[in-house]
Amino acid sequence: MEGKTVEERAKLGYVVLHRAQDLIKVKYSGLQLFWKREWKPRRSGRIQGELCPHYHFMAYCSAWTDEQYFLMFIHVARQWIRYAKTLEVEKALKVAMHEKSFGYLKENDPYASYFAKYVAKGSTIEGEGIGRFWGMIGPVEQAEGEDHKLTARETIQLKRSLRRFLHSRQKRRKKLKDGSMIMVRPKRRYVKALRNERFSGFVATHKTIVQRFLDSD
């Protein structure tokens, strides 16, 4: 990534992603995988502080054990580093194998919601408009959708509930590197958008929560 523009880094990231995708489809044919790209400043190395593409992955294969996921992750991580032509291989592997770099999802795991947030999150940095920001690898199983007709009153009530929820989740304070706290202005883009009668979008949540709303008076 050294010496490249944001656009060039985005294109290189996709080259590596597509090669990894081909590897996964051949060697792990039953694997279902979602990926999400965002941009983050490098934390170390010669281009520390510069923006680079950063990928999140969530994989699933029925009947797999944690050991099988771990072995797959090691293999794909090593190949990813090779595809990217990383010079400092050992350092890259150390980062990839850090305990915070991967984990195992369990039923109702909160990380599923965390990942869904990244899939839904937009990006505003220059160059992010190149290509897709998320995608799927493998024959991903999808649940059948259910249609529920909402009345005008239910639609208004739902939007109000979402506005209250988003408002309650906004950060009011931010912790700086020196440990001090500062007040920040909440981002109200989605809260304002929900006031628009023509607003359309989606909500990632548990089915029971949706049903509870539909059954309420």
Secondary structure as GFF3:
##gff-version 3
##sequence-region A 1 217
A	DSSP	alpha_helix	6	27	.	.	.	ID=ss1
A	DSSP	beta_strand	32	41	.	.	.	ID=ss2
A	DSSP	beta_strand	51	60	.	.	.	ID=ss3
A	DSSP	alpha_helix	66	83	.	.	.	ID=ss4
A	DSSP	alpha_helix	89	96	.	.	.	ID=ss5
A	DSSP	alpha_helix	110	120	.	.	.	ID=ss6
A	DSSP	beta_strand	134	137	.	.	.	ID=ss7
A	DSSP	alpha_helix	152	169	.	.	.	ID=ss8
A	DSSP	beta_strand	173	175	.	.	.	ID=ss9
A	DSSP	beta_strand	181	183	.	.	.	ID=ss10
A	DSSP	alpha_helix	189	193	.	.	.	ID=ss11
A	DSSP	alpha_helix	207	215	.	.	.	ID=ss12
###
